[in-house]
Structures are given as structure tokens and as C-alpha cells.
Amino acid sequence: MKKIGLISDTHGWLDDAVFKHFEQCDEIWHVGDFGNNELIEQLKAFKPLRGVYGNIDGHEIRAEYPEVLRFACEQVNVLMIHIGGYPNRYSQLARKHIEEYQPQLFISGHSHILKVMYDDKYKCLHMNPGAAGKHGWHKVRTLIRFIVDGSDMKQCEVIELGKR
């Protein structure tokens, strides 16, 4: 069993509340637009960190994090892409990887719109944690916390950090 803290679109700003909300998590997954290396180092010093780069991330971040990340967590195949879309509106890149890899969990960011929805066509859960940073058009900063237990994904919690 792994407890996951899911975050995206920090754009170089990290709320101290993230550490409280992710205290019991085993790993943090960041879905791109980190914003700077200092933020990455803070997260890495706190918990094991997986992530993908986003469209605002520079060369240093892109050298450390891929555009597409495919991995297994417990018995769940996970696919992460910053600009990936969502069910019935996937990007071309996401659709290609979904069809090849057949993940049980597809995670994207970029839109600053929190979504948790199931894709019947691909038999895949989609998550977008919204945006945790202050930059962007979103009104409330959000995170997701959930558990992967074997092949089950459960206890999904949406966490609001407050107004942007």
C-alpha cells in the first residue's frame, strides 16, 4: 500500500500547507510546471518525488524530468503527462501512450482544472490535481491525496489550499 500526494502547476511557489497535507504520504507525484529547482529540492528533501516537466519548465528541469512518465505503483500502471487532456479530449501524445501502455491511472496537469473521472473506453482512471501555485486563472489552489493498494486506487481526497 502506498499513500500518494498529487500536485501540479506550482509555478515556483509552494504553500507550506503541502507539507502538512502530504506528511503521511509515501511519495509525491508532481505533474509538471514545477517552476524552479528550489521547489523541486524542497519536495525531494521531504518525500520521494516523481514527476514530469511542464511547458513553463526550463532546460535544467527538463534534463531531470521526462515529458512522459510510465511506471508501476503496486499493481497499477501509471502514465503521467503534463499536457495530456482528459477522457474524450486527450492530446495526441497522451492517446498514443494510453493505447500502447494501457494504464489503469492517467494523470495530467496544465489546465489548472481539478478532475477525477473514469474513462470507460480505456478502462482508466484520470486525475488532474488542478493547480497548487498562485500563477494562473484558477480561483482555488488544490491537491489530491489517494492510496494505491495492490490494484485498487481508493480514499481519494481533494484538498483545497485556499484562494489563489
N, C-alpha and C positions, 0 to 999 in steps of 0.2 A: 504494500500500500504506500502510495506517495501523495503527499499534500502539495498542491501546486499553487503558486501565486502568479497570476497572469496580468501583465501590464503592457501598455503600448503608448506611443506618442507622448513621451515625456518632454521632448524638445528641449533638453538641457536643464529641466527643473524637476527636482524630486522632493515631494512632500514628505516630511518626517513621519507622518502617519503611516506611510507604506511599510516602514519597519515594524510598527506595532501590528498592522493587519497581516503581515507575512511572517510574523515571529514563529508560528507553529508550522510553517511550510518547509518542505524538504528541498524544494527547488523554486527558482523564479524563472519564468519564461517571459522574455521581452520581445514584442512583435514589431520592433523597428521604430525609427525616428527617436533613437536614444538622445541625440543632440550633442553630446560631448563625451570624452573619455573619462572625465572625473565622475560622472554619473555611473558609468559602467563599473569603475573601480569601487565605488561605494556599494553597489549591488553585489559585486563579486566578493567583496570582503564580508558581506553579510550572509549570503547563501550561494550554493552552486547556481550558476547562471547559464541559460541557453538563450539564443536569440538570433534574429536576422536583422540585416541592415534595412533602413528605410530610405525614402527618397531624399531626406534632408541630411543624411549621414555622410560624412566626408570619407576621404581615402583611408585614413587610419582605421576607422570603424569598419569600413568595407573590407579591409585586409584581415580583420579578425573575425568578422561575422559574415556568413553567406547570404545571398539573396533568397535562397530556398533551403530549408532545413527539413530533412526527413529522418525520423528516429522512432524507436520504440520506447514507450514508457510502460513498464509492466507488460501487459499483453495488448496494448493499444498502439497501433501505428499512427504516428502524429506527423502532420505536414504543416509547416509554418511558412507563410509568405506575407510580407508587409502589404503589398498592393495585390490582393488576391480576390477581392469581391466576396460574394456570398451566394447561397443557393439560387439558381436560375440566373445569376449575374456574375459568374466567375470570370476572372481575367483569362486570357488565352493561356498564359503561363500556368495559372492555377489549374485550369481544366486539364491540361496536358499531364501535370503531376498527379492530380486526383485519379485520372484514368489509368496511369501507369502504376502508381503506388497503392491505390485503393485504401486510403487511410480511414480509420474509424473516427478520427478527430482532425478537422482542418481549422487552423487558426490564422486569422488575418488581422490587420490593423488599418491604418491610413485614413479611414473615413471619419474617425472620431465619433462614430455611432456605435454604441454598445448593442451587440446582438448575440443571442444564443438561440440557435434554431437547428432543427434536424432536416437533412436533405434526404428525402425518400428515394430519389433517383440513384444516388451514390451510396446510400446506407451509411451516412456520415454525419456526425455532429459538427456544426460550425459554431465557432466562438470568435467574437471580436470584443476585446475588453473596453472599447471606447478609448478615451484619451485621459491620461493621468497628469499631463502637463498644463501649463497656463496659456500656451500658444494655440490658437485655433478658434473655430467658431462655436465649439461645444459650450454648453452652459454649466454643466456639472462634470467634475473630474471623477473618473470611475476606474475600478479594478475588478477582477474576478478571482475568486478563490474556489478551488474544487479538489476532489480526490479521485485518483486513478487507483482502483483496487482490482488487480487482475485484468479482466477485460471490461470491467464496469467503470463508468465515469459517473460520479454521484456527488451529492452535497454541494452543488454549485451555488455559490453566494455572490451576489453583486454587491460591491462596496462603493458607496459614494463618499468621496473625499471632500466635498463641498463645492462651492461655486468657483468657476474659473477666475 
